[in-house]
Amino acid sequence: MSRSAHPAGPRHADVYPEGHYSAPPADLNGLDEKVWAKTVTRNDAGVTTVGGIEVTRLAEEFGTPAYFLDEADFRARCRAWADAFGKDADVFYAGKAFLSRAVVKWLHEEGLNLDVCSGGELTTALDAGMPADRIAFHGNNKSPEEIERAVRVGVGRIVLDSFQEIVRVAHIAQSLGKRQRVQIRVTVGVEAHTHEFIATAHEDQKFGIPLAGGQAAEAVRRALQLDGLEVIGIHSHIGSQIFDTSGFEVAAHRVVGLLKQIRDEHGVELPEIDLGGGLGIAYTPDDDPREPHDIAKALNEIVTRECEAARLRTPRISVEPGRAIVGPTAFTLYEVGTIKPLEGLRTYVSVDGGMSDNIRTALYDAEYSVALVSRRSDAEPMLSRVVGKHCESGDIVVKDAFLPADLAPGDLIAVPATGAYCRSMASNYNHALRPPVVAVADGEARVIVRRETEEDLLRLDVG
Ligand SMILES: *Cc1c(COP(=O)(O)O)cnc(C)c1O
């Protein structure tokens, strides 16, 4: 193989090393609509645009790395979930996926509810005007201060996660002269990830109270006796990045079993069940997520069928999608720096961010796709690994992807589907400055979370 100005590394399928990729796509300039936000397209000049604005202009104005969030797509997804579940169910957006005041405002306007799991998330939600009764408070170790504030402001529900918390919340509510609406989070012995779920007898994890051994039934028994609590239902969350509803089927079956036991023992039919979140999105074109409408139909059918069999009134359902709403709506824009071809392996493409703005690849072995977005290229596909600038060899953003062989420093590349768990999990590792989130809609772009500055770093470092 001859060496050019930009040696391209391995090119032919028979010399590709083992990896997480299929054959190179026919056209590297294509932007698969499955993985990109709705308004993303490539204009006649070959430059990618979002909300009608060229990424080259966005990079000039806001710098890189940066997250660009398609507001129209975000709102459309909120409406799709709300419409799919209708008036007899509640959709709670899981704020931990990505939360900012603008997001809270959009959720409020589109009629969604909001899950928070810390005092910080609660503050953001309230500050941006989310009515407290549309907020659910989660977490396996809420502090007494967090609980007190949640009860005081009147959150719609607190999801109880342990025996200690049942007593603690009851006590705090009572001392404030209140009766707090609560759900009890149970672990049903189902663990779901992507296409498979595993049904297990025991739950070896920190969340929830196990159904196994009658623990969840005992938790309900105790909660029902406490004046400070109004037990409105049972909560179950089975996993993340799930594409198939069969795990929910087993979960619903087991939760309804508990509802039946509660009815038989206490004469009480709890009015609500929450099936959690975890619905998958397309990170690469190989992923096939289901539409909210299909998911709603399947979950409603499952719960209705199980309740009929148990002769229970069908409870009100709630779901808590985080990733499925915000994930697909944003991409991360990076500038290409050093390019290092490793003969017989792949080409390492360094960008100006990395694990500080996307920890998911290092943490979960997540897969992403990537595209050259600042121009068109008809060069051959080059097997690439997109890496960051951090002092850590696991600092990988995209493990294996094809980029054009004429890629050069200064090009802009974008990683789609980074709306969830990227900015919210961003760190200051190596004193990196966490990137801004820029909302783009109808030809206008505005910063909703600004870029950190070195002054921000120094302000925290009090010497
Ligand atoms: C994380 C979480 C969610 C959201 O999960 P997604 O994968 O983002 O949909 C919903 N409910 C609970 C209880 C969670 O912990």
The ligand as a MOL file (V3000), in Angstrom:
LIG
                    3D

  0  0  0     0  0            999 V3000
M  V30 BEGIN CTAB
M  V30 COUNTS 15 15 0 0 0
M  V30 BEGIN ATOM
M  V30 1 C -32.6710 5.6370 34.4490 0
M  V30 2 C -34.0860 5.4630 34.7770 0
M  V30 3 C -35.0620 5.7580 33.8020 0
M  V30 4 C -34.7340 6.1990 32.4180 0
M  V30 5 O -34.0260 5.2580 31.6890 0
M  V30 6 P -33.8230 5.4690 30.1260 0
M  V30 7 O -32.9710 4.3200 29.7120 0
M  V30 8 O -33.1370 6.7690 29.9400 0
M  V30 9 O -35.1780 5.4570 29.5060 0
M  V30 10 C -36.3840 5.6340 34.1700 0
M  V30 11 N -36.7340 5.2420 35.4260 0
M  V30 12 C -35.8190 4.9700 36.3640 0
M  V30 13 C -36.2750 4.5650 37.7070 0
M  V30 14 C -34.4690 5.0500 36.0750 0
M  V30 15 O -33.5750 4.7650 37.0160 0
M  V30 END ATOM
M  V30 BEGIN BOND
M  V30 1 1 1 2
M  V30 2 1 2 3
M  V30 3 2 2 14
M  V30 4 1 3 4
M  V30 5 2 3 10
M  V30 6 1 4 5
M  V30 7 1 5 6
M  V30 8 2 6 7
M  V30 9 1 6 8
M  V30 10 1 6 9
M  V30 11 1 10 11
M  V30 12 2 11 12
M  V30 13 1 12 13
M  V30 14 1 12 14
M  V30 15 1 14 15
M  V30 END BOND
M  V30 END CTAB
M  END
